[in-house]
Amino acid sequence: MSWNVMTEGLGPDWYGPSMPREDHLWATRAPRVQQWLRATDADVVCFQEALGTRDAAGRPSNLMVGMVPDRGWANIDHFLPIMFRASLLELHDSGVTDTFAGNKTSPWQRYCSWARLRHRATGRELLVFNTHMQPFQTIDIARLRSATISRLISVMHAADPGYRTPAVLAGDFNARADERRPVFSDHLTKLKKDGWRNSATIAAHDSSEVPGVSTHNGFGVKAAGAWRYRLISTSGKNVDYLWVRAGATVPDRETYTGPGVRHLKLADGRRYPFFAEGPVPSDHCPVLARVRFA
């Protein structure tokens, strides 16, 4: 699973006037994040914007720790931590490498967090790469993002020369899956050329509860003339990905919208999907995929 959980954010005024201010606070959203993590129960979860912290003794900690039992961690003190089921997998190696291509003019320093996990029963290994690309859709940012993609590819080759190990690449790429503009679409063209495939395009089945659901929701969207808190976006604005390489198959994937999705009729007479009552856990919905390796 890949999930931008936004432990800190831009403030409720960034999203919409009807969003309760307290619902933006991490303390309010954290129980709902925990609920979704326990409901999905993924073997491996790549988080973005999960800010790393240290306890009073200076030991690495993270706001996600303890939310789900039987979990181990890679790169726990970074905002791109990787969580895995400890009874199934053990951590063999891990690291964090910058991917901002040495560009000191970038306002964002981007990274690739990676982990080499070993299956306890068979000894087989799985490489997990986790990243978060530059936001916003200007040509200058698109060029930065393109350079970051190239750097990411070189980092992955360094971690696995010859691409011999089964691998998954997860992350919030801040670039749409249906992008066609040159430079803006470099995340699609460069990764495809490098042998990666978007799990959403090769999955045998999409089990998303809400058809057309967007991975980036922003706590709500506009419908029937007004911005509505908890309204689920069905614009297909997908910027969060799970990529796999040749030899992997994806029996199913989904954009998860949590338990208790409601369908409400608005003033225009149409019925719309809404998240369950209570705070929306993040401005992104998690993306899940069941992946099988040859």
C-alpha positions as CSV (number, residue, x, y, z in Angstrom):
1,M,0.0,0.0,0.0
2,S,1.1,3.6,-0.7
3,W,-0.4,6.4,1.4
4,N,0.3,10.1,1.8
5,V,-1.0,10.5,5.4
6,M,-0.2,14.2,5.8
7,T,0.7,14.2,9.5
8,E,1.1,18.0,9.0
9,G,-0.7,20.1,6.5
10,L,-1.5,23.4,4.9
11,G,-4.4,24.2,7.2
12,P,-8.1,23.8,6.7
13,D,-8.5,27.1,4.8
14,W,-6.5,25.5,2.0
15,Y,-9.2,23.0,1.3
16,G,-12.7,24.4,1.8
17,P,-14.7,26.7,4.1
18,S,-17.0,23.9,5.3
19,M,-14.1,21.7,6.7
20,P,-14.2,21.8,10.5
21,R,-10.9,23.2,11.7
22,E,-10.4,20.5,14.3
23,D,-10.8,17.8,11.6
24,H,-7.6,19.0,10.1
25,L,-5.6,18.4,13.2
26,W,-3.5,15.2,13.3
27,A,-4.8,14.3,16.7
28,T,-8.3,14.3,15.3
29,R,-7.4,12.3,12.1
30,A,-5.0,9.8,13.7
31,P,-7.6,7.4,15.0
32,R,-9.2,7.3,11.5
33,V,-5.8,6.6,10.0
34,Q,-5.4,3.7,12.4
35,Q,-8.8,2.4,11.5
36,W,-8.0,2.4,7.8
37,L,-4.6,0.7,8.4
38,R,-6.2,-2.0,10.4
39,A,-9.0,-2.5,7.9
40,T,-6.6,-2.8,4.9
41,D,-4.0,-4.9,6.9
42,A,-1.4,-4.6,4.1
43,D,1.8,-6.6,4.4
44,V,3.9,-3.6,3.3
45,V,2.9,0.1,3.5
46,C,4.9,3.0,2.1
47,F,4.0,6.3,3.8
48,Q,4.6,9.8,2.5
49,E,4.4,12.9,4.7
50,A,4.6,10.7,7.8
51,L,7.0,13.0,9.6
52,G,9.8,11.3,11.5
53,T,10.4,12.3,15.1
54,R,12.7,11.4,18.0
55,D,11.7,10.6,21.5
56,A,13.2,12.3,24.7
57,A,16.1,9.9,24.5
58,G,16.9,10.8,20.9
59,R,15.7,7.5,19.6
60,P,14.0,7.4,16.2
61,S,10.2,7.4,16.4
62,N,7.3,8.0,14.1
63,L,3.6,9.0,14.4
64,M,2.6,5.8,12.7
65,V,4.3,3.5,15.2
66,G,2.0,1.3,17.2
67,M,-1.1,1.8,15.1
68,V,-1.0,-1.8,13.8
69,P,0.4,-4.8,15.6
70,D,3.1,-7.1,14.3
71,R,4.9,-4.4,12.3
72,G,8.5,-3.6,11.6
73,W,10.0,-0.5,10.1
74,A,12.6,0.8,7.7
75,N,13.8,4.4,7.8
76,I,11.6,5.2,10.8
77,D,13.1,8.6,11.4
78,H,12.4,9.9,7.9
79,F,9.1,11.2,6.4
80,L,9.1,8.3,3.9
81,P,9.0,5.3,6.3
82,I,8.2,1.8,5.2
83,M,6.2,-0.5,7.4
84,F,6.0,-4.3,7.0
85,R,4.5,-7.3,8.7
86,A,7.2,-8.5,11.0
87,S,6.1,-12.1,11.3
88,L,6.2,-12.5,7.5
89,L,9.2,-10.3,6.6
90,E,12.5,-9.2,8.1
91,L,14.6,-6.2,7.2
92,H,17.8,-7.1,5.5
93,D,19.0,-3.6,4.4
94,S,17.6,-0.1,4.0
95,G,18.5,3.5,3.2
96,V,17.4,6.9,2.1
97,T,19.0,8.6,-0.9
98,D,18.3,12.1,-2.2
99,T,16.6,12.4,-5.6
100,F,16.6,16.1,-6.2
101,A,19.5,15.7,-8.6
102,G,21.8,18.1,-6.8
103,N,19.5,21.0,-7.8
104,K,20.0,23.5,-5.0
105,T,17.4,25.8,-6.4
106,S,14.6,23.4,-5.7
107,P,12.3,24.4,-2.9
108,W,11.8,20.7,-2.0
109,Q,14.5,18.2,-1.3
110,R,13.1,14.9,-2.5
111,Y,14.2,11.4,-1.6
112,C,13.9,7.7,-2.3
113,S,13.4,5.6,0.9
114,W,14.1,1.9,0.2
115,A,14.1,-1.4,2.0
116,R,15.3,-4.9,1.1
117,L,13.0,-7.3,2.9
118,R,13.5,-11.0,3.2
119,H,10.6,-13.4,3.4
120,R,11.1,-15.4,6.6
121,A,9.7,-18.7,5.3
122,T,11.5,-18.9,1.9
123,G,14.4,-16.5,2.1
124,R,13.3,-14.7,-1.1
125,E,13.9,-11.0,-1.1
126,L,11.7,-8.0,-2.1
127,L,12.9,-4.5,-2.8
128,V,10.5,-1.7,-1.8
129,F,11.1,1.8,-3.1
130,N,9.1,4.8,-1.7
131,T,9.2,8.3,-3.0
132,H,7.4,11.7,-3.1
133,M,7.8,14.1,-6.0
134,Q,7.6,17.8,-6.3
135,P,4.1,19.3,-6.2
136,F,2.3,21.8,-8.5
137,Q,1.8,21.9,-12.2
138,T,4.0,24.6,-13.7
139,I,6.6,23.9,-16.4
140,D,9.5,24.8,-14.0
141,I,8.2,22.3,-11.4
142,A,7.6,19.7,-14.2
143,R,11.2,20.0,-15.2
144,L,12.4,19.6,-11.6
145,R,10.1,16.5,-11.3
146,S,11.5,15.1,-14.5
147,A,15.1,15.4,-13.3
148,T,14.1,13.8,-10.0
149,I,12.6,10.9,-11.9
150,S,15.9,10.3,-13.7
151,R,17.7,10.5,-10.4
152,L,15.3,8.0,-8.8
153,I,15.9,5.5,-11.6
154,S,19.6,5.7,-11.1
155,V,19.1,5.2,-7.3
156,M,17.0,2.1,-8.0
157,H,19.7,0.7,-10.4
158,A,22.3,1.3,-7.8
159,A,20.3,-0.6,-5.1
160,D,19.6,-3.5,-7.5
161,P,22.1,-3.7,-10.5
162,G,20.4,-5.6,-13.3
163,Y,17.1,-5.5,-11.6
164,R,17.4,-9.1,-10.4
165,T,15.2,-8.7,-7.3
166,P,11.4,-8.5,-7.3
167,A,10.5,-5.0,-6.5
168,V,7.7,-2.4,-6.0
169,L,7.9,1.3,-6.4
170,A,5.4,3.3,-4.4
171,G,4.7,7.0,-3.9
172,D,2.9,10.3,-4.4
173,F,4.2,11.5,-7.7
174,N,2.2,14.7,-7.8
175,A,1.7,14.0,-11.5
176,R,-1.4,12.5,-13.1
177,A,-1.7,9.0,-14.5
178,D,-3.5,10.4,-17.6
179,E,-1.0,13.2,-18.2
180,R,0.0,13.6,-21.9
181,R,1.9,16.8,-22.0
182,P,5.7,16.6,-22.7
183,V,7.8,16.9,-19.6
184,F,4.7,16.8,-17.4
185,S,4.3,13.1,-18.4
186,D,8.0,12.1,-17.9
187,H,7.1,10.0,-14.8
188,L,5.1,7.8,-17.2
189,T,7.5,7.7,-20.1
190,K,10.7,7.4,-18.2
191,L,9.5,4.7,-15.8
192,K,7.9,2.7,-18.6
193,K,11.2,2.8,-20.6
194,D,13.0,1.6,-17.5
195,G,10.7,-1.5,-17.3
196,W,8.2,-0.3,-14.7
197,R,4.4,-0.7,-15.1
198,N,1.6,1.1,-13.2
199,S,-0.3,-1.5,-11.3
200,A,-3.5,0.3,-12.1
201,T,-3.1,-0.3,-15.8
202,I,-2.2,-4.0,-15.6
203,A,-4.4,-5.1,-12.7
204,A,-6.8,-7.9,-13.6
205,H,-9.5,-6.3,-11.3
206,D,-10.1,-2.9,-9.8
207,S,-11.8,-3.5,-6.4
208,S,-12.3,0.2,-5.6
209,E,-15.7,0.7,-3.9
210,V,-16.3,4.0,-5.6
211,P,-15.9,3.9,-9.4
212,G,-13.6,6.6,-10.7
213,V,-12.3,7.6,-7.3
214,S,-9.3,9.9,-7.2
215,T,-6.3,9.1,-5.2
216,H,-5.9,12.8,-4.3
217,N,-9.1,14.0,-2.8
218,G,-8.3,17.1,-0.8
219,F,-10.9,16.4,2.0
220,G,-13.7,17.2,-0.4
221,V,-14.7,18.6,-3.8
222,K,-17.2,20.9,-5.4
223,A,-20.6,19.5,-6.4
224,A,-24.1,21.1,-6.9
225,G,-22.6,24.6,-6.7
226,A,-20.6,24.3,-3.5
227,W,-17.5,22.7,-2.0
228,R,-18.5,19.7,0.2
229,Y,-16.5,18.3,3.0
230,R,-16.2,14.5,2.9
231,L,-17.4,14.4,-0.7
232,I,-15.3,11.8,-2.6
233,S,-13.8,13.0,-5.9
234,T,-14.6,10.8,-8.9
235,S,-12.6,12.8,-11.4
236,G,-9.9,10.1,-11.6
237,K,-7.2,12.5,-10.5
238,N,-4.7,9.8,-9.7
239,V,-1.2,10.9,-8.6
240,D,-0.4,8.0,-6.2
241,Y,1.1,4.9,-7.6
242,L,2.2,1.3,-7.1
243,W,4.6,0.3,-9.9
244,V,5.9,-3.2,-10.6
245,R,8.5,-4.6,-13.0
246,A,8.4,-7.5,-15.5
247,G,7.6,-10.8,-13.9
248,A,5.1,-9.4,-11.5
249,T,1.3,-9.7,-11.9
250,V,-1.4,-7.7,-10.2
251,P,-4.6,-9.8,-9.6
252,D,-6.3,-6.7,-8.0
253,R,-5.8,-3.2,-6.9
254,E,-8.0,-0.5,-5.4
255,T,-8.1,3.1,-4.2
256,Y,-9.4,2.7,-0.7
257,T,-12.1,5.0,0.6
258,G,-12.6,3.4,4.0
259,P,-15.6,1.7,5.6
260,G,-19.0,3.2,5.6
261,V,-19.1,5.1,2.3
262,R,-22.5,6.9,2.0
263,H,-24.4,8.0,-1.1
264,L,-26.3,11.3,-0.5
265,K,-28.6,13.2,-2.8
266,L,-27.7,16.9,-3.3
267,A,-29.7,19.8,-4.6
268,D,-29.1,18.9,-8.3
269,G,-31.0,15.6,-7.7
270,R,-27.9,13.4,-8.2
271,R,-26.5,11.0,-5.6
272,Y,-22.8,11.5,-4.6
273,P,-20.4,9.3,-2.6
274,F,-19.2,10.7,0.7
275,F,-16.7,9.4,3.2
276,A,-18.1,8.1,6.4
277,E,-19.0,10.4,9.3
278,G,-16.0,11.6,11.3
279,P,-12.8,13.1,10.1
280,V,-11.3,12.2,6.7
281,P,-7.9,10.7,7.5
282,S,-5.9,12.5,4.8
283,D,-6.2,14.5,1.6
284,H,-5.0,11.4,-0.2
285,C,-6.7,8.0,-0.4
286,P,-4.4,5.0,0.0
287,V,-3.7,2.8,-3.0
288,L,-3.5,-1.0,-2.6
289,A,-2.4,-3.8,-4.9
290,R,-2.1,-7.5,-4.5
291,V,1.2,-8.3,-6.3
292,R,2.5,-11.8,-7.3
293,F,6.1,-12.4,-8.2
294,A,7.2,-15.2,-10.5
